[in-house]
Amino acid sequence: MLTASENIESGKQHGYEICTVIEHKKYWISAAIQKYNGKYKAYVSKIEESNMISEIYDFNIVKTFPNLNDAYTFVRQKSKKVILNH
């Protein structure tokens, strides 16, 4: 079985989606990393469950990084979770 980093290096997307409660409100947090044209695209979003129908995100960000470690750091900082592991 390949590690997350090995999957990403082969061009596959690695990500997660979790549901969490913050200040008595349910939120969905999604994050993913994929290698694309030699760079690493990181995606992170957070949305309150009650806003899902109208798609009003707290944030919905895609950034490109020159290396995998920077992409992992960005995802961890924005999602406040350490779920995406190498």
C-alpha positions as a Markdown table, in Angstrom:
| # | Residue | x | y | z |
|---|---|---|---|---|
| 1 | Met | 0.0 | 0.0 | 0.0 |
| 2 | Leu | 1.3 | 3.4 | -1.0 |
| 3 | Thr | 1.7 | 6.2 | 1.5 |
| 4 | Ala | -0.2 | 9.5 | 1.1 |
| 5 | Ser | 2.9 | 11.2 | -0.2 |
| 6 | Glu | 3.6 | 8.5 | -2.7 |
| 7 | Asn | 0.0 | 8.7 | -4.0 |
| 8 | Ile | 0.3 | 12.5 | -4.3 |
| 9 | Glu | 3.7 | 12.2 | -6.1 |
| 10 | Ser | 2.0 | 9.8 | -8.6 |
| 11 | Gly | -0.6 | 12.5 | -9.4 |
| 12 | Lys | -3.4 | 11.1 | -7.3 |
| 13 | Gln | -5.4 | 13.4 | -5.1 |
| 14 | His | -5.2 | 12.8 | -1.3 |
| 15 | Gly | -7.8 | 14.4 | 0.9 |
| 16 | Tyr | -10.5 | 14.2 | 3.6 |
| 17 | Glu | -13.8 | 15.6 | 4.7 |
| 18 | Ile | -14.8 | 15.8 | 8.3 |
| 19 | Cys | -17.8 | 17.1 | 10.3 |
| 20 | Thr | -17.0 | 18.9 | 13.5 |
| 21 | Val | -18.9 | 21.0 | 16.0 |
| 22 | Ile | -17.5 | 24.5 | 16.7 |
| 23 | Glu | -19.3 | 26.7 | 19.2 |
| 24 | His | -22.4 | 24.5 | 19.1 |
| 25 | Lys | -22.6 | 24.7 | 15.2 |
| 26 | Lys | -21.9 | 21.8 | 12.9 |
| 27 | Tyr | -19.2 | 22.5 | 10.2 |
| 28 | Trp | -17.9 | 20.5 | 7.3 |
| 29 | Ile | -14.1 | 20.9 | 6.6 |
| 30 | Ser | -12.6 | 19.5 | 3.4 |
| 31 | Ala | -9.0 | 19.4 | 2.4 |
| 32 | Ala | -7.0 | 17.8 | -0.5 |
| 33 | Ile | -3.6 | 17.9 | -2.1 |
| 34 | Gln | -2.7 | 16.9 | -5.6 |
| 35 | Lys | 0.5 | 17.2 | -7.7 |
| 36 | Tyr | -0.3 | 18.9 | -11.0 |
| 37 | Asn | 2.3 | 20.0 | -13.6 |
| 38 | Gly | 5.1 | 19.6 | -11.1 |
| 39 | Lys | 3.5 | 21.8 | -8.5 |
| 40 | Tyr | 1.2 | 20.9 | -5.5 |
| 41 | Lys | -2.3 | 22.2 | -5.4 |
| 42 | Ala | -3.9 | 22.4 | -2.0 |
| 43 | Tyr | -7.6 | 22.9 | -1.4 |
| 44 | Val | -9.3 | 23.7 | 1.9 |
| 45 | Ser | -12.9 | 24.7 | 2.6 |
| 46 | Lys | -15.1 | 25.2 | 5.7 |
| 47 | Ile | -18.8 | 25.6 | 5.6 |
| 48 | Glu | -21.4 | 25.6 | 8.3 |
| 49 | Glu | -23.9 | 22.8 | 7.7 |
| 50 | Ser | -26.9 | 25.2 | 7.7 |
| 51 | Asn | -25.2 | 27.2 | 4.8 |
| 52 | Met | -24.6 | 24.1 | 2.6 |
| 53 | Ile | -27.8 | 24.6 | 0.4 |
| 54 | Ser | -26.8 | 28.2 | -0.4 |
| 55 | Glu | -23.1 | 27.3 | -0.6 |
| 56 | Ile | -22.0 | 30.1 | 1.7 |
| 57 | Tyr | -18.5 | 29.0 | 2.7 |
| 58 | Asp | -16.5 | 30.4 | 5.6 |
| 59 | Phe | -13.6 | 29.9 | 3.2 |
| 60 | Asn | -13.0 | 27.9 | 0.0 |
| 61 | Ile | -9.3 | 28.2 | -1.0 |
| 62 | Val | -7.1 | 26.7 | -3.7 |
| 63 | Lys | -3.4 | 27.5 | -3.6 |
| 64 | Thr | -0.4 | 26.2 | -5.5 |
| 65 | Phe | 2.9 | 25.4 | -3.8 |
| 66 | Pro | 6.4 | 24.5 | -5.1 |
| 67 | Asn | 6.8 | 21.5 | -2.7 |
| 68 | Leu | 4.7 | 19.0 | -0.8 |
| 69 | Asn | 5.7 | 20.1 | 2.7 |
| 70 | Asp | 4.4 | 23.7 | 2.1 |
| 71 | Ala | 1.1 | 22.3 | 0.8 |
| 72 | Tyr | 0.7 | 20.1 | 3.9 |
| 73 | Thr | 1.5 | 23.0 | 6.2 |
| 74 | Phe | -1.1 | 25.2 | 4.5 |
| 75 | Val | -3.8 | 22.5 | 4.8 |
| 76 | Arg | -3.0 | 21.9 | 8.5 |
| 77 | Gln | -3.1 | 25.6 | 9.3 |
| 78 | Lys | -6.3 | 26.3 | 7.5 |
| 79 | Ser | -8.2 | 23.2 | 8.6 |
| 80 | Lys | -6.9 | 23.3 | 12.1 |
| 81 | Lys | -6.5 | 19.5 | 11.8 |
| 82 | Val | -3.5 | 17.2 | 11.4 |
| 83 | Ile | -5.3 | 14.6 | 9.3 |
| 84 | Leu | -3.4 | 14.7 | 6.1 |
| 85 | Asn | -0.2 | 12.9 | 6.9 |
| 86 | His | 2.9 | 12.1 | 4.7 |
